Amino acid sequence: MSSRLPPAALSLRQFLLRQQVLSLYRRILQAVRQIPDPADRRYMKDWARDEFRRNQTASEEITIRMMISQGLQQVQELERALKLARS
């Protein structure tokens, strides 16, 4: 039997930030699936997972928003590079 307490309820702002983070993670994984080389694809997937895990304890709203913004810029760059590679 586990002695862990149930997680505290999220405020609306926390819930919305969490949804943005999860949406960004899904978008990154979708972009990574388009990488043609399997080794590069694995590397990028591992990198993304490690970055999200490393930052999962962040609790300051401004910090989280900054990381979301940086993540969006990086995934947009990846998407552009993949689009150029396909054309």
ChimeraX attribute file (.defattr): number of C-alpha atoms within 10 A of each C-alpha:
attribute: neighborCount
match mode: 1-to-1
recipient: residues
	/A:1	3
	/A:2	4
	/A:3	5
	/A:4	6
	/A:5	6
	/A:6	6
	/A:7	6
	/A:8	6
	/A:9	8
	/A:10	10
	/A:11	9
	/A:12	9
	/A:13	10
	/A:14	13
	/A:15	12
	/A:16	12
	/A:17	16
	/A:18	14
	/A:19	12
	/A:20	15
	/A:21	20
	/A:22	14
	/A:23	13
	/A:24	17
	/A:25	19
	/A:26	12
	/A:27	17
	/A:28	22
	/A:29	17
	/A:30	14
	/A:31	19
	/A:32	21
	/A:33	15
	/A:34	15
	/A:35	18
	/A:36	12
	/A:37	10
	/A:38	11
	/A:39	10
	/A:40	12
	/A:41	17
	/A:42	14
	/A:43	12
	/A:44	18
	/A:45	18
	/A:46	11
	/A:47	12
	/A:48	17
	/A:49	13
	/A:50	12
	/A:51	12
	/A:52	14
	/A:53	10
	/A:54	10
	/A:55	12
	/A:56	11
	/A:57	9
	/A:58	11
	/A:59	10
	/A:60	9
	/A:61	12
	/A:62	10
	/A:63	12
	/A:64	19
	/A:65	14
	/A:66	12
	/A:67	16
	/A:68	19
	/A:69	12
	/A:70	12
	/A:71	19
	/A:72	17
	/A:73	12
	/A:74	13
	/A:75	19
	/A:76	15
	/A:77	12
	/A:78	17
	/A:79	19
	/A:80	13
	/A:81	12
	/A:82	16
	/A:83	11
	/A:84	9
	/A:85	10
	/A:86	9
	/A:87	5
